[in-house]
Amino acid sequence: VAISKFAAKEAERLYRKKAYSVIYLGTTSLLFEKQSIKKEKDSIAILSVSRLTPYKGFHLIIEAIKKIKADRKIIFTIAGSQPKIGYLQYLKKIGKDMVQIVIDPSDKELALLYQRSDIYVTADRYLYFGLLIFEAAQFEKPTVSLNFAAAHELIVHGKTGFVANNLNEFSYYLQKLIEDEKLRKDLGYNALQWSKTFSWEK
């Protein structure tokens, strides 16, 4: 049994054992009571959550964001754990004032970060499932992901978010969402409905 089609292929490649079925995980819930939040006027908040290690691809996301030409200020928040100190310093260096890094947020803090964000992003090279995509979906946030691992299994391209084949596409889809508030809301709503089909009962 595997948790995604990608995981099934990896099991066969790495361990020479065939997975005969795929059982997706259920969605997690970080739904705390919504709080009134203050956002910077004319800004767009982009969020990514994971361990602070190079294969999670935060540097790729920063590179993609830098290609965007937007009238609005972009704030990219990275929330994560187990930071590799050298990588953390590198992210701060290349991200400069655009990047905010939150280390070891509590569930309540994480819920607020999702609530404050406009778009969720990931460039995780080994996305065996990706519960964080569905955590973001529970807050009605669309996701833009590089086409790694199981991304295309969790994101319905053009309906709940976008799956990009390269950094140029990643930048293009991000810019599209930044410029179109209605599209963000529509895809966020669809993401929430899609996430409900991944239940623990199922």
One Martini backbone bead per residue (centre of mass of N, CA, C, O) as a GRO file, in nm:
protein
  202
    1VAL     BB    1   0.098   0.035   0.021
    2ALA     BB    2   0.022   0.376  -0.077
    3ILE     BB    3  -0.009   0.748  -0.064
    4SER     BB    4   0.080   0.741  -0.372
    5LYS     BB    5   0.181   0.706  -0.691
    6PHE     BB    6   0.463   0.804  -0.639
    7ALA     BB    7   0.525   0.617  -0.395
    8ALA     BB    8   0.490   0.355  -0.552
    9LYS     BB    9   0.725   0.401  -0.752
   10GLU     BB   10   0.948   0.440  -0.537
   11ALA     BB   11   0.925   0.162  -0.404
   12GLU     BB   12   1.003   0.006  -0.658
   13ARG     BB   13   1.278   0.146  -0.709
   14LEU     BB   14   1.413   0.116  -0.414
   15TYR     BB   15   1.276  -0.189  -0.309
   16ARG     BB   16   1.138  -0.386  -0.511
   17LYS     BB   17   0.830  -0.306  -0.439
   18LYS     BB   18   0.494  -0.356  -0.481
   19ALA     BB   19   0.216  -0.155  -0.503
   20TYR     BB   20  -0.137  -0.248  -0.503
   21SER     BB   21  -0.211   0.028  -0.353
   22VAL     BB   22  -0.389   0.343  -0.300
   23ILE     BB   23  -0.389   0.546   0.007
   24TYR     BB   24  -0.501   0.826   0.102
   25LEU     BB   25  -0.491   1.069   0.299
   26GLY     BB   26  -0.611   1.269   0.525
   27THR     BB   27  -0.713   1.556   0.642
   28THR     BB   28  -0.621   1.825   0.811
   29SER     BB   29  -0.674   2.044   1.108
   30LEU     BB   30  -0.651   2.426   1.169
   31LEU     BB   31  -0.937   2.528   1.277
   32PHE     BB   32  -0.969   2.822   1.400
   33GLU     BB   33  -1.073   3.093   1.515
   34LYS     BB   34  -1.134   3.364   1.360
   35GLN     BB   35  -0.939   3.652   1.302
   36SER     BB   36  -0.859   3.962   1.305
   37ILE     BB   37  -0.678   4.112   1.033
   38LYS     BB   38  -0.376   4.270   0.930
   39LYS     BB   39  -0.302   4.419   0.622
   40GLU     BB   40  -0.118   4.523   0.389
   41LYS     BB   41  -0.144   4.754   0.175
   42ASP     BB   42  -0.095   4.641  -0.132
   43SER     BB   43  -0.064   4.327  -0.069
   44ILE     BB   44   0.098   3.999  -0.092
   45ALA     BB   45   0.054   3.667   0.044
   46ILE     BB   46   0.304   3.417   0.074
   47LEU     BB   47   0.310   3.057   0.140
   48SER     BB   48   0.543   2.826   0.317
   49VAL     BB   49   0.563   2.477   0.440
   50SER     BB   50   0.852   2.339   0.616
   51ARG     BB   51   1.139   2.218   0.610
   52LEU     BB   52   1.469   2.374   0.640
   53THR     BB   53   1.554   2.249   0.335
   54PRO     BB   54   1.665   2.233   0.015
   55TYR     BB   55   1.449   2.014  -0.106
   56LYS     BB   56   1.204   2.228  -0.066
   57GLY     BB   57   1.266   2.496  -0.255
   58PHE     BB   58   1.272   2.801  -0.157
   59HIS     BB   59   1.479   2.923  -0.361
   60LEU     BB   60   1.296   2.883  -0.609
   61ILE     BB   61   1.066   3.065  -0.520
   62ILE     BB   62   1.228   3.324  -0.502
   63GLU     BB   63   1.311   3.327  -0.797
   64ALA     BB   64   1.019   3.342  -0.908
   65ILE     BB   65   0.927   3.604  -0.764
   66LYS     BB   66   1.147   3.796  -0.894
   67LYS     BB   67   0.996   3.779  -1.189
   68ILE     BB   68   0.777   3.954  -1.084
   69LYS     BB   69   0.536   4.197  -1.202
   70ALA     BB   70   0.421   4.414  -0.945
   71ASP     BB   71   0.228   4.656  -0.775
   72ARG     BB   72   0.257   4.473  -0.539
   73LYS     BB   73   0.351   4.372  -0.244
   74ILE     BB   74   0.569   4.104  -0.159
   75ILE     BB   75   0.511   3.840   0.083
   76PHE     BB   76   0.734   3.584   0.200
   77THR     BB   77   0.645   3.302   0.390
   78ILE     BB   78   0.840   3.094   0.607
   79ALA     BB   79   0.748   2.780   0.756
   80GLY     BB   80   0.950   2.597   1.004
   81SER     BB   81   1.179   2.328   1.063
   82GLN     BB   82   1.483   2.216   1.107
   83PRO     BB   83   1.720   2.413   1.052
   84LYS     BB   84   1.953   2.495   0.818
   85ILE     BB   85   2.165   2.737   0.873
   86GLY     BB   86   2.288   2.791   0.592
   87TYR     BB   87   2.012   2.802   0.445
   88LEU     BB   88   1.885   3.028   0.608
   89GLN     BB   89   2.094   3.245   0.531
   90TYR     BB   90   2.047   3.224   0.225
   91LEU     BB   91   1.749   3.310   0.221
   92LYS     BB   92   1.796   3.590   0.345
   93LYS     BB   93   1.987   3.693   0.124
   94ILE     BB   94   1.793   3.648  -0.136
   95GLY     BB   95   1.521   3.778  -0.004
   96LYS     BB   96   1.532   3.978   0.206
   97ASP     BB   97   1.254   4.180   0.261
   98MET     BB   98   1.048   3.965   0.138
   99VAL     BB   99   1.138   3.771   0.372
  100GLN     BB  100   0.978   3.550   0.607
  101ILE     BB  101   1.075   3.371   0.911
  102VAL     BB  102   0.924   3.083   1.072
  103ILE     BB  103   0.999   2.908   1.367
  104ASP     BB  104   0.814   2.682   1.513
  105PRO     BB  105   0.511   2.687   1.489
  106SER     BB  106   0.221   2.679   1.604
  107ASP     BB  107  -0.090   2.591   1.523
  108LYS     BB  108  -0.204   2.875   1.567
  109GLU     BB  109   0.008   3.028   1.401
  110LEU     BB  110  -0.039   2.870   1.139
  111ALA     BB  111  -0.334   2.946   1.099
  112LEU     BB  112  -0.273   3.252   1.068
  113LEU     BB  113  -0.095   3.227   0.818
  114TYR     BB  114  -0.311   3.115   0.636
  115GLN     BB  115  -0.517   3.344   0.673
  116ARG     BB  116  -0.315   3.578   0.564
  117SER     BB  117  -0.302   3.444   0.307
  118ASP     BB  118  -0.334   3.404  -0.060
  119ILE     BB  119  -0.091   3.195  -0.120
  120TYR     BB  120   0.023   2.873  -0.194
  121VAL     BB  121   0.355   2.713  -0.183
  122THR     BB  122   0.561   2.464  -0.374
  123ALA     BB  123   0.905   2.274  -0.406
  124ASP     BB  124   0.887   1.972  -0.339
  125ARG     BB  125   1.070   1.701  -0.445
  126TYR     BB  126   0.934   1.494  -0.201
  127LEU     BB  127   0.605   1.464  -0.254
  128TYR     BB  128   0.432   1.205  -0.133
  129PHE     BB  129   0.188   1.412  -0.065
  130GLY     BB  130   0.070   1.694   0.107
  131LEU     BB  131  -0.092   1.822   0.363
  132LEU     BB  132  -0.039   2.133   0.330
  133ILE     BB  133  -0.226   2.178   0.090
  134PHE     BB  134  -0.485   2.108   0.266
  135GLU     BB  135  -0.454   2.315   0.480
  136ALA     BB  136  -0.481   2.555   0.289
  137ALA     BB  137  -0.761   2.470   0.176
  138GLN     BB  138  -0.915   2.513   0.453
  139PHE     BB  139  -0.849   2.838   0.384
  140GLU     BB  140  -0.891   2.894   0.078
  141LYS     BB  141  -0.611   2.812  -0.075
  142PRO     BB  142  -0.421   2.828  -0.333
  143THR     BB  143  -0.189   2.634  -0.538
  144VAL     BB  144   0.162   2.647  -0.616
  145SER     BB  145   0.351   2.405  -0.812
  146LEU     BB  146   0.587   2.208  -0.872
  147ASN     BB  147   0.640   1.916  -1.079
  148PHE     BB  148   0.648   1.720  -0.815
  149ALA     BB  149   0.566   1.423  -0.767
  150ALA     BB  150   0.230   1.456  -0.620
  151ALA     BB  151   0.110   1.728  -0.719
  152HIS     BB  152  -0.096   1.626  -0.952
  153GLU     BB  153  -0.278   1.468  -0.733
  154LEU     BB  154  -0.359   1.738  -0.543
  155ILE     BB  155  -0.381   1.922  -0.802
  156VAL     BB  156  -0.614   2.096  -0.992
  157HIS     BB  157  -0.553   2.221  -1.277
  158GLY     BB  158  -0.724   2.533  -1.277
  159LYS     BB  159  -0.905   2.479  -0.996
  160THR     BB  160  -0.699   2.465  -0.716
  161GLY     BB  161  -0.455   2.538  -0.911
  162PHE     BB  162  -0.098   2.501  -0.993
  163VAL     BB  163   0.120   2.324  -1.226
  164ALA     BB  164   0.465   2.356  -1.273
  165ASN     BB  165   0.741   2.283  -1.496
  166ASN     BB  166   0.865   2.570  -1.421
  167LEU     BB  167   0.966   2.884  -1.324
  168ASN     BB  168   0.813   3.042  -1.538
  169GLU     BB  169   0.538   2.918  -1.474
  170PHE     BB  170   0.529   2.986  -1.180
  171SER     BB  171   0.531   3.294  -1.221
  172TYR     BB  172   0.280   3.309  -1.400
  173TYR     BB  173   0.073   3.192  -1.193
  174LEU     BB  174   0.126   3.391  -0.970
  175GLN     BB  175   0.055   3.647  -1.126
  176LYS     BB  176  -0.234   3.567  -1.189
  177LEU     BB  177  -0.324   3.562  -0.886
  178ILE     BB  178  -0.238   3.845  -0.802
  179GLU     BB  179  -0.429   3.996  -1.026
  180ASP     BB  180  -0.676   3.779  -0.936
  181GLU     BB  181  -0.902   3.763  -0.692
  182LYS     BB  182  -1.126   3.580  -0.802
  183LEU     BB  183  -0.945   3.341  -0.869
  184ARG     BB  184  -0.848   3.289  -0.584
  185LYS     BB  185  -1.131   3.232  -0.466
  186ASP     BB  186  -1.221   3.005  -0.654
  187LEU     BB  187  -0.979   2.811  -0.602
  188GLY     BB  188  -1.011   2.804  -0.295
  189TYR     BB  189  -1.291   2.678  -0.291
  190ASN     BB  190  -1.218   2.425  -0.455
  191ALA     BB  191  -1.001   2.324  -0.258
  192LEU     BB  192  -1.187   2.268  -0.024
  193GLN     BB  193  -1.369   2.058  -0.165
  194TRP     BB  194  -1.139   1.863  -0.247
  195SER     BB  195  -1.029   1.802   0.044
  196LYS     BB  196  -1.294   1.643   0.138
  197THR     BB  197  -1.217   1.373  -0.033
  198PHE     BB  198  -0.983   1.352   0.198
  199SER     BB  199  -1.051   1.111   0.415
  200TRP     BB  200  -1.014   0.902   0.682
  201GLU     BB  201  -1.252   0.719   0.624
  202LYS     BB  202  -1.162   0.664   0.320
   0.00000   0.00000   0.00000
